[in-house]
Each structure stands twice: as structure tokens, then as C-alpha cells.
Amino acid sequence: MSTSADRVTARGTDVGGLSLYHLLDPEVLANPYPLFHRLRAEDPVHWDPFLHTWVVTRYADVLEVLHTFSADRTHTPDKLKAMGLSELSPIAQLMVKQMLFMDPPQHTRLRKLASHAFTPARVAVLRSHIREIVAQLLDRVEPEHQMDVIRDLAEPLPAIVTAEMLGVPVDDREQLKAWSADFAEMLGNFQHNPERAPRMLRTVHDMTAYFHDAVRQQRAHPREGLVSSLMSAEVDGDRLTEEEIVATCIVTMVGGQETTTNLIGNGVLTILRNGAELERLRGDLSLVSSAVEEMLRYESPSQHTGRLAPVDRELGGKVIRKGQAVMAVMAAANRDPERFPDPDRFDICRQDNRHLAFGYAAHFCFGAALARIEGQEAFEGMLRRLPDFHLAGGPLVWRNNSGLRGVNALNVIF
């Protein structure tokens, strides 16, 4: 990975002007879309010499990468040992068991087994319960006439829902959230930060131990939830190993919390920055579902994901060699004017809004239905209970995570 000296050089050259390393600058992180626009317009399949990665930004090309390129991009423990990084092996041992980093047939097998525990019908019955949780969270802040949307709603809602879905104690949600945020920082960022390695190793050790213990407890005292469902899932006599159950629980925990927190936070910020659309939504709450889809497109909680070229490929007039890394920037694709008319306009009634916020094809987020319901109920709850909410003012600080986009805090008054 590039050094800090490389990054300085990157900013001083034309080719560096398009580097995603600029996302490490707070000003660019706060608004990455001009950079994405330049990439799409000037070099839509761009070799980033500082990340040693092809960066793909057009909608059609991002679709192609998500559909046909390899997700099997995690270094094995043996490869890390060969690179002199054997101390990171526990992280690799976990990640190679996660479906995020698998291709068929391994990915197909794991997803088929996991999907039995995470069906849309099963998620749909949670809507009324999620509405109750939103109401309880708003009950706590309503007398104060102010709230931090992140701390008081966007973080606790998915944390409670995720703990309940997993079948682990809801009282553990703050610890689960802390682990989730740590793991998400590693997943979402492309820079190597050696100072964070000890903390990441502790996080991986502690959360894997937690879920192994949860499996043991479920064997002794079964209770409803994803852990139990994964333990009993069977397709044609095939069952998950304990390591696969733990890895699937962790990726569900992280995905279920981080993206939903960002969807709610980004959505509230976006709607408050677009007053005419806010009034339109306040006047017709039946538009909430459409508004959530536009929030997902306009400020995608998951901004980019990595793949590897399975063979030598031509894409956008460039030759990508087998094994080279490719970064598919969904957030750029979601603002591609060739796919979305007037893409920088926030339109809660946008038609044909097939955004890529949840990915595409085999790796489409299997928690998408749940995230949508949580977002819809959070926004409808705020609009019904806090009809005049508005930003409290003060600077916004975006999370130091280039891939999982969201603000650290979002204060509103009502």
C-alpha cells in the first residue's frame, strides 16, 4: 500500500488528481461526488497507481464488475505469512469464511443455507415491531425538543433489531455496535493503518469468541433467532460448520447495523437539505418508500466494493489483467447521467430508480429488505411525531470511512 509520501505526490500530479486517496481529505469525504463526476467524465475505467487498483465509475461498467468479477479477494493466512504479516492471520481466517469474499460454488452454498434464516417474508412480519421500537426511541427524546439522530435513533434501532434477529441478548447491543464499527472501518477503508491492527485483532478475537459462546448456549438452551436458524439450516443434507455460522453472524451484525445507521442519518440530512422535497413528503407520507429509495441512490451508505479480474478483460477501452484489483464505485454509478436523468437532483418521486446501493447479482445484500423497512419506519415515525424537525446547525463531521458513508452526529431541533 502507498506511503504518506506517495499521497503527497498523488495530490501534485494530474493522474493523482483522480485518485481515490483524496477521500482521505475531510473536504472530499464530505462531498465526494465532484471527484466521482470527474472520474466518470475523464477516465471512467481509471488505473489508480496509488491504490494499485482499477477504479470503475459508470453505471454499466459497475454492473459488469459486480456481475462477473471475482469477490474472492481476501488474503489467506498462508499468503499473509509469506508476506511477513502472519500476525494478521486471525482476521484472514474470519474473512475467508464470509460470503462477502466468496465466489460460486462456495458462495452459492453458504448463501443458500443462510437465506433459509433470512427470508423477506420473515423480515416483513417484523415491521410492526420495528415501528414499536422507533416509537419507544422517539418517546425518550420528544420531551427534550432536540435529538442527535445518529445517537438516539439511527444507531440504537438497527442495534436492537440486529440483536433480536441474531437471538442474542439485546443488552449486549452496545458491545455489538462497538465491534461492528471497528470491523466496518477495516472493511470500508482502503488505506493500511498499522496502528489499528492491534485493536482489530482484539475485535476479531472478542466477537468470534462471543458468537462461538452463543452457539454453545443455543445448543444447551435453544432460542429463536439467526444463530439457531443457521445451526439448523440444511439443504440436501448440507449444513454449516460452526466457523461458518460465526462468520455469517458477524457479517450480518456488521451489515445490519452500519449500512442502516448510515441510511437513516444520510437520509435525514439529505431531506433537510432539500426543503421542497421535505414538504412534499410531509404532505404525503405514502411517498416514504419512494423517498427511501432516492436516499439510497443519492447518498449511498455503501459507496464502493472491491473485486478481482477473473481473466484478462477489456472494460471501457482498458485491458484489465487477470488478478488485478478493481474497485466498483456504486455511489458514482448511482449518479451516472447516462442512467439517471439529472442525477444530482434529489427527487423523492424518481421513476425507474434501480440504484446499486445494495450491490447487484449474486452478492446483492440479503439484508436489503430489513434495511428498507427500518429506514421507512424511522422516517415515517419522525415525520409523524416531529413534524417541524430541522437542523440544529454546527459543522458536520463525516465518519472516517470512505466505503461506508455516514456522519458521526446529526443534531436536530423540533
N, C-alpha and C positions, 0 to 999 in steps of 0.2 A: 504494500500500500504506500501511497505517496507520503513524503515527509512534509513538514510545515514549510520548508524552503521551496519545495515543489509548488505548494499552494500560492506562495508569493509570486513565483514565476508565472503560474497559471493566470493570475489576475493581470499580468503585464503583457500578455500576448493576445493576438486575435483569436487563436484557437482556444485559449484559456477563457476567453470571454463567454464561450458557450458551455464551459464545464459546470457540471452539477456541484462541484465543490463550492460554487457561490451560494448554495443552500446553507452552508455553514455560516454565512453572514446574516445577522439578525434582520437586516433590512430586506434581503432577498427572501428569507424564510417567511417574513410577514406577508410578502406578496410575490410568490414565485412565478406568477402567470406571465409577466412580460418576458422572463427568461425562457419559459416554455414556448411562448409565441415565436421568439427568435429562433429557437431550435427547429420548430416545425417549418418556419418560413425559409431559413437559411441552410439548414443541414438536418433534415428530418431523420436520417439514419446516421448518427454522428459518433465517430470514434473519440472517446474522451481519454486522452493519454494519461491523465492524472488519476483516473479511476480504473484504467485498463479495461474499459467496458464500452460496448456499443450502446448508445442511448437512442431509443426509438420513441417518437412523439406523435406521429399521425395515427388517427383512429384505425384506419385499415391495416397499417403495419403493426400496431399494438395488438389488434385482434389476431393477426397471423402469428405473432410471437407467443401470445397466451395459448393459442390453439395447438401449435405444432412444435414449439421449442421445449427443451427438457427442463423440468423442475428439479432434477437430481443434481443439486449444486453444492451440497454440504460436504466439506472435507471429512473423510473418515478418520477415526482415531489413528489408524496406521499412517495415513498421509500427514497428519499433524505431527506425529512423532518423527517422520522423515524430515519435516520442515523445522524441527527443533522446537516445536510448540506442544510437546506432549502434555504440559500442564493444563491445556485447554481440552483434553480428551473427554472429560465428563460432559462438556457442553455438546461436543460432537456426538457422543453416544446417545444423548437425548434427541438431538435434531434429526439424526438419520432414521429414527423411528417415527417421525411425524409426517403425516401425509402431505404437508406443505412442500416437502422436499423429496417427493417420490414421483416416479413415472409408472405407467402400467407395466406389468400386471400388478406390482406391489401396491400401487396407489388404488387401483380398482378394487382389489380385495379389501384393503383397510377401509376405504370409504363405504363400500357396500355393507360391511359389518357395522360401522359407526352409524350409518344412516338409519338403521333399524331403531336406534335410540334417539333419533333427532328428526322425526318426520314433520312436515308442515302441519299436518292435522294435529299432531301432539302439541306443536307450538301454538296453534290457533286457539286452543282451549285455555291458554294462559292469558289471553287478552284482558279478561275481566279482572284477573288477579293483578296483572301489571297496572291496570287502572287504579286499583286499590292502593298499590304501593306508591304510585305517583301522588294520589290524594293525601296519603299519610306524610309524604315528604313535604308537600306544599303546606299542610297543616302546621308544620313546625316553623315555617318561615313567614307565613301570612301575617301574623301579628307584628312582625318586625318591619314590614313595608320595604324590605330590601332583601336581596339574596345574592350569593355567589352561585351562578347557575352550575358551575363545574362542581364545586364542593357540596352543594346542597341538593342537587338533582342528577346531573349528568354522570357523576361517579357512583353515588350510592345506588341508583336504580339498577344499572346493569350488574353491579356487585352483588346486590341481594338476589336478583333473578338468576345470575350465574351460579351462586352458591346453592340456591334451591334446586336448580336444574341438575347440578352435579350430585346432589344428595349429601352435601357436607354441611356442617353447622353454619347458619347464617352469621353467628357471632364471629366466625373466622374471616369475614369478608374483608376487613381492613388488612389483614395479613395477606390474603389472596390478592388484593389490589396492589399492595406493595411489590409482591413478586411479579405480578403481571406488568406493572410499569417498568420494572427493571428489565424483564425479558423483552418487552416491546422496544425498549431503547436499543437493544442489540439487533433486533430484527429490522427496525426501521432505519437505522443509520448505516452508511457505507464506509465511514472512517474507522480505522482500527485505533482503539483507545486503550493502551496497555494498562493505564491506571485504573480502568474499570474492571479489568479481568478478575481480580480477587473477589470483588463484590458479586460479579456474575457467577463465579464458581460457587460462592456461598448460596446465592439464589437458586441455582440449579440443584445443588445438593439438598437444600431445605425443602423445596417444593416437590422434588421427586420422592424424598423421604415421607413427606406429608401424604402424597397420593398412594404410595405403597402401603402406608398405615391405613388409609381409607379403604383400600381393597381388603386388607386383613380384617378390619372392623365389619365390612359388608359381609364377609364370609361367615363371621360369627353372629352378626345381627343385621340381616338384610333390611334395607330401607329403600324406598322409591327414589330414583334419580339416575343420572347418566352413568355413574360408576357402576351401579348394579346392572343397568341395562347393557353396558359394554361387557360386563363379566358373563352375562347370559346370552349375548348375541351369538347367533350361529347361522351360517349359510352353507348348506351342503356338507355339514359335518365339520366345517372350519370354524375355529374360534380364535379370539385374540389372545396373545400372550400377556402376561402381567405388565411387561415393559411397554407393549403397545397400548394397553389400557391407560397406563400412566402418561405416556406421551400424548395420547389423544385427549385426555382430561386437561393436560397443560395447554395444548394448542386451543382447545375450546375455551378454557378460562381466559387466556390472553385475548383471543379474537373476540370473545363475547363481551369483554369489558372495554378494551382500548378503542375499538372502532365505534362502538355505540356511544361512549363518552364523547368522542370527537364529533360524531354525527349530531348529537344534541347541542353541544357547545358551538360548533361551527354553524349549525342551523339557526340557533337563536341570534348569533352575531350577524349572520347574513340577512335575516329577515328584518332586524332592527336597522341595518344599513340601507334597506330598501323600503322606505316608508309606504310607498304606493302599494307594493305587494303585501305589506303587513295589513294595511287597511282592507285590501281585497280579501285577505284570508280571515280577518276578524269579521267581515261581513258574510262569510260563507264557509263555515267550518267543514263542509263536505269536501273542500279543496285540500284538506290537510294531507291526504295520501299523495296527491299530485305534488304538493309543496315539498314533501319529504324527498320524493324522487329528484326534484330540482335541486334541493340542498345537497343531495348525494353527488349529483353531477357537478354542481358549481363549486363546491368546496369538498372534494372527495376525502373522506377520513383516511383512506389508504391511497397514497399518492403514486407509488411505484413498486414494482416487484422484479426480482431477478430470474433469469433463465440462462440456459446454455444452448449453443447451437448444436443440434444432434449430428449434423453433417455440414459440409460446406454449403452455404446458402447464399442466394442473391436476394437482397431486400432493399428496395428504394435505390437501386442502381449501385449498391455497395456489395462487395463479397465478404460475407461473414464466415470465417473458418470454423471448422468443427472444433468444439470445445471452448470457443471464445464466449466470454460473458456478455449478456445482453440485458439491459435494464428497460423494461416496458413501463413507460410513464403514463399510467391511466389518467392522472389529473390533466395531462396535456391533451391526451386523446379526447377527454370529455369536454374540451373547449376547442376542438378542431372545427373550423368554419365549414369544412367540406362535409361534415356530418351533422353539425348543429347550427342552424341559422342564427346569426347574431349571438355567438356563444358566450360573450362576456356580459350579456344581459340576463339578469335573474328573473325568470318568468315562471310563476307557480302553476301556470296552465300550459306549459310547454307540451306540445304533442310529439309523439314518436321519440320519447326520451329514453332510448336504450343506452344508458350510460354504462361505464365499465367499473363503477365504484366497488362492486363485489367480485371483480375479476370476470372470467369467461371460461366456458367449456369445462373440462374435467375438474379444474380447480376452482370453479365458481364457489363462493363462500357458502358452506352448508348451514351457516347461522344467519343468512340474509333475512329469512322470514322473521326471525326473532328480533333482529336489529330494527327492521322496518316497523314492527308492532311497537317496540319500545319508543322509537322516535315519534311515531304517530300519537301514542298516548301521552308522551311528555309534552309535545307541542299543544295538543288539544287541551290538556289539563291546565297549562299555563294560560292559554287564551281564554278559557272559561273562568278561571279563578283570579287571574291577574290581568284584566283586560287593558290596563294602561301601562304595562311594564315598558321601561326604556333604559338605555344605557346610563350607568352612573357617572361615566366619564373616567379620565385617567388613562395612562398608557396600557396597551395590550402587550402581553409577553407570550409569544408562541413557544410551545414545547420544543425543546432541543432534540427534535426528531424529524428528520427530513422525509421519512416514509409514512409515518402515522401522524397526520396533521391535526393539531388542535391547540387551543390556548390553555395556559396554566390556570387562569382565573377569568371570570366574566361577571362583573358586578352589575346588577340591575336594580332599579327602584320602581316601586309600584304604589 
